[in-house]
């Protein structure tokens, strides 16, 4: 009798597991339809700053500290492009024109950084980078975010990247 009950119980469990597996296969993925068109990517200002500006600012600083001028030049170009993307993606933020904010705060230090990188002048790079960083924080204060404080990197947050120049 016991073995008959065990067999019946095993059949019921087996049937339940089979049904559950079929239901799972037919159910939608928790991530949505893999074949569906993706929704338009529309990041907000904070996401753009975290994705495009902050890492490039840090990498530029680390490359300049290491006097890796080719990498510093590349990261400077990437940072400028990041500001251009932010300016186009978020033309106005809290009623303020983002392109005007970027131009007013960043044009001079970016120009000075460009010259310092091209001439490979460490002291001028350090001064211009400091000015760029100060202007980042001034912009944050202007846009009611004085609690977002950017600083010159003390260490790399990118353990998989070597900032030393290749000689």
C-alpha atoms as one frame of an Amber mdcrd trajectory, in Angstrom:
protein
   0.000   0.000   0.000   2.801   2.324   0.883   4.606   1.734  -2.393   1.398
   2.383  -4.331   0.936   5.707  -2.457   4.570   6.616  -3.139   4.133   5.905
  -6.853   0.950   8.011  -7.011   2.674  10.836  -5.119   5.668  10.654  -7.471
   3.369  10.817 -10.512   1.533  13.844  -9.106   4.821  15.642  -8.360   6.167
  14.746 -11.801   3.035  16.045 -13.512   3.141  19.244 -11.487   6.801  19.848
 -12.349   6.147  19.199 -16.041   3.237  21.626 -16.059   5.298  24.252 -14.254
   8.143  23.864 -16.740   5.746  24.280 -19.676   4.207  27.351 -18.070   7.606
  28.878 -17.498   8.635  28.311 -21.111   5.478  30.016 -22.325   5.722  32.874
 -19.820   7.369  36.174 -20.679  10.936  36.764 -19.636  11.168  39.113 -16.643
  13.315  41.289 -18.930  10.650  41.607 -21.620  10.491  40.357 -25.178  13.994
  39.878 -26.553  12.699  40.575 -30.072  10.862  43.785 -29.226  12.153  47.155
 -30.401  14.071  48.843 -27.583  12.540  51.877 -25.964  14.268  55.140 -26.846
  17.188  55.828 -24.539  16.412  59.073 -22.779  18.754  59.472 -19.810  18.339
  62.349 -17.423  21.043  64.893 -16.577  22.382  62.947 -13.579  22.792  59.776
 -15.649  24.587  61.640 -18.437  26.950  63.278 -15.986  27.720  59.941 -14.320
  28.160  58.097 -17.633  29.859  60.660 -19.849  31.451  63.406 -17.801  32.645
  62.124 -14.435  34.648  59.106 -15.685  36.240  61.141 -18.471  37.104  63.937
 -16.026  38.774  61.373 -13.731  40.637  59.637 -16.557  41.842  62.976 -17.908
  43.194  63.891 -14.477  44.909  60.528 -14.005  46.469  60.659 -17.469  47.768
  64.187 -16.810  49.170  63.201 -13.418  51.025  60.345 -15.114  52.148  62.713
 -17.904  50.653  60.342 -20.434  50.024  63.092 -22.971  48.548  60.941 -25.763
  46.000  59.501 -23.329  45.348  62.937 -21.792  44.699  64.353 -25.274  42.325
  61.516 -26.062  40.435  61.876 -22.764  40.200  65.649 -23.255  38.606  65.086
 -26.660  36.229  62.534 -25.115  35.319  64.957 -22.310  34.551  67.724 -24.822
  32.381  65.320 -26.803  30.615  64.324 -23.595  29.766  67.953 -22.864  28.453
  68.321 -26.425  26.201  65.284 -25.978  24.885  66.575 -22.637  24.207  69.988
 -24.168  22.189  68.454 -27.002  20.403  65.822 -24.928  19.351  68.234 -22.189
  19.009  71.670 -23.824  17.357  73.168 -20.735  17.618  71.980 -17.195  15.583
  73.562 -14.404  14.931  76.467 -16.746  18.634  77.061 -17.396  20.129  76.652
 -20.881  22.626  73.795 -20.570  24.715  74.778 -23.637  25.245  78.251 -22.171
  26.200  76.801 -18.786  28.703  74.439 -20.384  30.192  77.149 -22.583  30.492
  79.665 -19.749  32.034  77.222 -17.289  34.141  74.993 -19.499  35.462  76.854
 -22.543  38.438  78.534 -20.873  39.705  75.593 -18.797  39.225  73.169 -21.696
  41.197  75.482 -23.990  43.980  75.798 -21.398  44.021  72.035 -20.937  44.288
  71.543 -24.686  47.341  73.827 -24.831  48.966  72.201 -21.779  48.472  68.713
 -23.225  49.801  69.650 -26.655  52.857  71.339 -25.153  53.204  68.651 -22.464
  53.354  71.235 -19.657  52.641  69.455 -16.382  52.259  72.563 -14.202  49.886
  74.250 -16.638  47.915  71.026 -16.970  47.549  70.787 -13.199  46.376  74.416
 -12.963  43.909  74.118 -15.856  42.579  70.811 -14.537  42.097  72.400 -11.133
  40.196  75.247 -12.764  38.040  72.803 -14.714  37.243  70.964 -11.485  36.390
  74.230  -9.683  34.074  75.171 -12.545  32.331  71.795 -12.342  31.564  72.498
  -8.695  30.499  76.086  -9.414  28.062  74.770 -12.022  26.699  72.252  -9.528
  26.148  75.074  -7.023  24.412  77.184  -9.674  22.028  74.330 -10.462  21.124
  73.686  -6.819  23.461  70.701  -6.421  26.288  72.076  -4.234  26.432  68.686
  -2.494  27.881  67.135  -5.670  31.556  67.941  -5.240  34.051  66.825  -7.859
  37.730  66.674  -6.993  41.069  65.881  -8.517  41.402  62.085  -8.377  43.791
  60.761  -5.751  43.687  57.193  -7.024  42.284  55.372 -10.010  38.780  53.946
  -9.901  39.721  52.037 -13.056  41.843  49.052 -11.976  41.765  47.614 -15.475
  43.379  50.675 -17.070  47.047  51.669 -16.990  47.554  55.429 -17.017  51.347
  55.333 -17.233  52.771  56.367 -20.613  54.203  53.688 -22.844  57.792  54.494
 -23.619
